[in-house]
Amino acid sequence: MNNKRLDDRYPQYFFFMCAFITVSVAVYFILFIFNTAMPTFQSQGIINFLTGTVWSYDDNIYGIRTFIAGTIVITIVSLIIAVPISVFTAIFLSEYASSNVASTIRPFIELLVGIPSVVYGIFGLFVLENFFQNNIDPLISALSFIPIFEDLTPNRGNGVLLASTVLAIMILPTITSLSENAMRSVPFDYREASFAIGATHWETIKKIVLPTASPGILTAIILGMMRAMGETMAIVMLLGNVGHVPGSILDTGYAMTSKILNDIGYYSAMDGPRSALFAIAAVLFAIEIFFVAAARRIGGSR
């Protein structure tokens, strides 16, 4: 009997060790990033580091407000593009499409997840850039009396709008799949009750399904936003990498991930610059941790 109980514990010990290794890797990763970044936080001050606009390796002055602004702008624009398309697609798949149609469409959506970031960047650079330069940018710049639509970089297809459009394509499958799952998890009894009192299908979706699934949809949007903020290669290729705060969606910019990727190869052997670049990573990581906590809280309250 004791041997049988001991045999039953072996799988538990094995699974515990796997979980312990996973947690240890995550903790080590966090400690390594923040420990490497600490000299910069101490020398610059966290507030000055976050709000400063000067980045000079020669003078040992580091401020990342420009990079934070670039990251925030492209993330917001990409969400504005991706969220409506993703949620409407999820509504179609969960509420309107037949099982055959849904099973045909889903693989194409899921395929977008597996495309490497650099391929998205190449697609944006060689396929979309000329199209944006010759067609989209002139069309939007017709609204230049509104500051956010002013074309501040004429004759350039790259910039916030192009980078955000490619980002929107990249995060579309995440938001779509999780939103669809959230809608499908709404009990069918809720729909039947709505139909029983005379509501139409669209009224049922609008007043029953979407409000009930809203925590899951919001979690999907947060996770999509996190991927957009952490994306690197496509942003380096498409955003322009110009060190100023974007003045419009047709302007260029510089994201936090782009700064790390562009500079780490040149300054990884130098303690001060390396610490400064890791400090950018630490700030980005802290933002991601905050949104992970928010997603877990929202998902847990569902």
Secondary structure, 3 states (H helix, E strand, C coil): CHHHHHHHHHHHHHHHHHHHHHHHHHHHHHHHHHHHHHHHHHHHCHHHHHHCCCEECCCCEECCHHHHHHHHHHHHHHHHHHHHHHHHHHHHHHHHCCHHHHHHHHHHHHHHHHCCHHHHHHHHHHHHHHHHHHHHHHHHHCCCCCHHHCCCCCCCCCCHHHHHHHHHHHHHHHHHHHHHHHHHCCCHHHHHHHHHCCCCHHHHHHHHHHHHHHHHHHHHHHHHHHHHHHCCHHHHHHCECCCCCCCCCCCCECCHHHHHHHHHHHHCCCHHHHHHHHHHHHHHHHHHHHHHHHHHHHHHCC
